[in-house]
Amino acid sequence: MSKIGILGAGSWGTALSIVLGKNGHDVMLWSILKEEVELLNTHREHIEKLPGSPLPDNVEVTSDLEDTCKDKDLLVFAVASPYVRSTAKLAAEFIPQGQLIVNVAKGIEESTLDTLSDILKEELPGREIAVLSGPSHAEEVSKCIPTTVVVGTRKKKNAEYIQSIFMNDFFRVYTSPDVIGIELGGSLKNVIALAAGVVDGLGYGDNTKAALMTRGIAEITRLGLAMGGKAETFSGLSGVGDLIVTCTSTHSRNWNAGYLIGKGKNMKEAMDEVKQVVEGVYSAKAADKLAKKYGVSMPIVEQITQVLFENKSAMDAVADLFSRDKRQENSSLEWEE
Ligand SMILES: NC(=O)c1ccc[n+]([C@@H]2O[C@H](COP(=O)([O-])OP(=O)(O)OC[C@H]3O[C@@H](n4cnc5c(N)ncnc54)[C@H](O)[C@@H]3O)[C@@H](O)[C@H]2O)c1
């Protein structure tokens, strides 16, 4: 049995507290939002985000950040991506040197183009940072529906430790040393999911969505390789796995926001209606900047960024994608002379 602190008690932090609680660990679940702590303590379940999934008895919900970070075998960062830096700054004084931390949020900071593990390394020097990602809707994990994820760290022993903490008969955890590949897959698929929602909202068919997903993972892979990720990771759980689940499920807030945009709403109206942080919107701008920085072609990212931030119509974006120059599907394949 290990002692674990989870920072962030939204859908994902709460679902993971259920997994860890069921695994027999002592869990402290922290939120900065007083009303969230109160709701969880009153009902012993997140009735707004995960109704019908009670917290195990060994999960304590608290607004005490020091208690949550102190004397823990593992800390889990589960706040939405725009709050990772501010939460790390707040918690820094309570987190000891050498502490093992696993970040489960997905995103890229738009202003710095930092990945979330970069942010944690910067704000929490001297701590060991890992990431966990993969096709994993909180709504399903909290109901013990079989799910697979991957945990990434540079040190194998840390990855295997986190694997052993989380793994059980419905939550299967793989390990990988490719931290940047895992993070980029998890963040950039949100942008493609927004685009998938747009084409569904426009009323296009399965062909269009399959095209978007396939060409989308090709874009993610191109950028990921340029940034040091490994090709295998983009065809794995945190790459194509997460892309499939996010683009094909109505649980996805990114797909939902895109769907509303496809139906004619603008970005602000869509985000207001979804009522949660739509991380793909932030990641889209970051991805567009990264594509330019690394000289990588990302036409879907470019078009969705124009739809989100430049009021381009979704119809025109699709038309522009289809009128691009003719090209070979995979430029690394060679022809016979
Ligand atoms: N929901 C899922 O199925 C799922 C699955 C895998 C990964 N993730 C990732 O996990 C992260 C969290 O997602 P979520 O679904 O739990 O989001 P959420 O919107 O349900 O919850 C976000 C939580 O962040 C915390 N928060 C809000 N404002 C804050 C602030 N100012 N400072 C600090 N903390 C604050 C709160 O606890 C809030 O509940 C995201 O990056 C998401 O991509 C989510």
The ligand as an SDF file (V2000), in Angstrom:
LIG
                    3D

 44 48  0  0  0  0  0  0  0  0999 V2000
  -11.6040   13.6040  -18.3510 N   0  0  0  0  0  0  0  0  0  0  0  0
  -10.9320   12.6330  -18.9200 C   0  0  0  0  0  0  0  0  0  0  0  0
  -11.5170   11.6470  -19.3670 O   0  0  0  0  0  0  0  0  0  0  0  0
   -9.4460   12.7140  -19.0500 C   0  0  0  0  0  0  0  0  0  0  0  0
   -8.7300   11.5660  -19.3850 C   0  0  0  0  0  0  0  0  0  0  0  0
   -7.3680   11.6390  -19.5260 C   0  0  0  0  0  0  0  0  0  0  0  0
   -6.7120   12.8460  -19.3310 C   0  0  0  0  0  0  0  0  0  0  0  0
   -7.4280   13.9350  -19.0100 N   0  0  0  0  0  0  0  0  0  0  0  0
   -6.6930   15.1790  -18.8130 C   0  0  0  0  0  0  0  0  0  0  0  0
   -6.6820   15.4620  -17.4240 O   0  0  0  0  0  0  0  0  0  0  0  0
   -6.7140   16.8730  -17.1940 C   0  0  0  0  0  0  0  0  0  0  0  0
   -7.8710   17.2160  -16.2850 C   0  0  0  0  0  0  0  0  0  0  0  0
   -9.0460   16.8830  -16.9870 O   0  0  0  0  0  0  0  0  0  0  0  0
  -10.4550   16.7590  -16.2930 P   0  0  0  0  0  0  0  0  0  0  0  0
  -11.3430   16.0480  -17.2570 O   0  0  0  0  0  0  0  0  0  0  0  0
  -10.3310   16.2320  -14.9280 O   0  0  0  0  0  0  0  0  0  0  0  0
  -10.8720   18.2920  -16.2600 O   0  0  0  0  0  0  0  0  0  0  0  0
  -12.0430   18.9460  -15.4370 P   0  0  0  0  0  0  0  0  0  0  0  0
  -12.4240   20.1790  -16.1860 O   0  0  0  0  0  0  0  0  0  0  0  0
  -13.0810   17.9400  -15.1080 O   0  0  0  0  0  0  0  0  0  0  0  0
  -11.3350   19.3290  -14.0660 O   0  0  0  0  0  0  0  0  0  0  0  0
  -10.2880   20.2010  -13.9700 C   0  0  0  0  0  0  0  0  0  0  0  0
   -9.9670   20.3420  -12.5180 C   0  0  0  0  0  0  0  0  0  0  0  0
   -8.8630   21.2280  -12.4160 O   0  0  0  0  0  0  0  0  0  0  0  0
   -8.9590   21.8570  -11.1440 C   0  0  0  0  0  0  0  0  0  0  0  0
   -8.9060   23.3290  -11.3190 N   0  0  0  0  0  0  0  0  0  0  0  0
   -9.8150   24.1580  -11.8670 C   0  0  0  0  0  0  0  0  0  0  0  0
   -9.3930   25.4300  -11.8100 N   0  0  0  0  0  0  0  0  0  0  0  0
   -8.1920   25.3980  -11.2110 C   0  0  0  0  0  0  0  0  0  0  0  0
   -7.2280   26.3950  -10.8670 C   0  0  0  0  0  0  0  0  0  0  0  0
   -7.4230   27.6720  -11.1350 N   0  0  0  0  0  0  0  0  0  0  0  0
   -6.0940   25.9770  -10.2670 N   0  0  0  0  0  0  0  0  0  0  0  0
   -5.8740   24.6700   -9.9780 C   0  0  0  0  0  0  0  0  0  0  0  0
   -6.7500   23.6960  -10.2750 N   0  0  0  0  0  0  0  0  0  0  0  0
   -7.8840   24.0550  -10.8800 C   0  0  0  0  0  0  0  0  0  0  0  0
  -10.2590   21.4660  -10.5170 C   0  0  0  0  0  0  0  0  0  0  0  0
  -10.0410   20.4030   -9.5940 O   0  0  0  0  0  0  0  0  0  0  0  0
  -11.0670   20.9890  -11.6860 C   0  0  0  0  0  0  0  0  0  0  0  0
  -12.0650   20.0990  -11.3270 O   0  0  0  0  0  0  0  0  0  0  0  0
   -6.8250   17.4890  -18.5760 C   0  0  0  0  0  0  0  0  0  0  0  0
   -5.5720   17.9050  -19.0140 O   0  0  0  0  0  0  0  0  0  0  0  0
   -7.3350   16.3760  -19.4550 C   0  0  0  0  0  0  0  0  0  0  0  0
   -6.9150   16.4930  -20.7950 O   0  0  0  0  0  0  0  0  0  0  0  0
   -8.7680   13.9020  -18.8510 C   0  0  0  0  0  0  0  0  0  0  0  0
  1  2  1  0
  2  3  2  0
  2  4  1  0
  4  5  1  0
  4 44  2  0
  5  6  2  0
  6  7  1  0
  7  8  2  0
  8  9  1  0
  8 44  1  0
  9 10  1  0
  9 42  1  0
 10 11  1  0
 11 12  1  0
 11 40  1  0
 12 13  1  0
 13 14  1  0
 14 15  2  0
 14 16  1  0
 14 17  1  0
 17 18  1  0
 18 19  2  0
 18 20  1  0
 18 21  1  0
 21 22  1  0
 22 23  1  0
 23 24  1  0
 23 38  1  0
 24 25  1  0
 25 26  1  0
 25 36  1  0
 26 27  1  0
 26 35  1  0
 27 28  2  0
 28 29  1  0
 29 30  1  0
 29 35  2  0
 30 31  1  0
 30 32  2  0
 32 33  1  0
 33 34  2  0
 34 35  1  0
 36 37  1  0
 36 38  1  0
 38 39  1  0
 40 41  1  0
 40 42  1  0
 42 43  1  0
M  CHG  2   8   1  16  -1
M  END
$$$$
